[in-house]
Amino acid sequence: TVELVVRDDGAGFEYSPSTAGFGILGMQKRARDVVGTFEIRSTVEHGTQVCVKARLQQTSLWERILSKVKVVFLRIPK
């Protein structure tokens, strides 16, 4: 299993899945693409934590991860 956790002690925000914007929806999609889970915990005035977990069961999963990374880098404007 691989786990990515990003957290801060910033302002935080009120998170609701029904009001998620494109950024959060994009992260959720990428987690699904690698057969993973995606979780956001945010509290106003206490910061935010984003956690993505994925099981690394097959080599094709690594290939999918790497193909997504390449696509992201190719979209960076010059």
N, C-alpha and C positions, 0 to 999 in steps of 0.2 A: 504494500500500500504506500502511496505517496500522498502527502498532505501539504497544502500550501495555506498558511495563515498570514493574513495581513491585518494589523491592528494599529489604531492610533488613539491618542487621548484628546482628540479634538472636540469640536462642538457636537458631533453626533447629529442624528436626524431621526424623525419618526418614520420608520420603515413599514410599509404595507405592501404585500405582494400585488394587490389590486392596483396600486398606483406606481408600480415600478417603471422606470424610464428605460430608454434604449440601452444605456450602459449596463444596468443590472440585468436586463433581458439578454444582452449579449454574453455576459459572464455565465448566466444560467445555461444558455445554449452550448457554450464551449465545455462546460462541465458535463452536460449530457453527451456531447460528442465523444468524450473519453470515458463514458459510462461511469461518471462520478456523481458526487453529491455537492451541492452548493448551499451555503448557509450564510445569512447576514444577521448580525446582532448589532444593533445600534440603539443607544440611549442618549437623548438630548443632554448635553453638558457632560457626558461621560465617554464619548468616543464611539468608534465603530470597529467591528471585527468581521472580516470576510474569511470564510474557510471553505476550501475545496478539497475533497478527498476522492482518490481514484485507486482502484485495485489494478495492479500490473500483472495480469494473468497471461497475456499473450504478446508475442512480438509485434503483431499487427497493431496493437494498441500504441506502442512506441511509434510506429510508422504514422498512425493517425495524428498523434501529438506533434511529431515533427512536421508533418504536412501543414498543420494549422499554424505552427510557428512561422514557417516559410511564407505562408499567405499573409500573415500579419506584417512581416518585414517588407514584403513586396508592396504593401499599400502605404508605406510611409512616404509622404510627399517630399520631393527634393527641394 
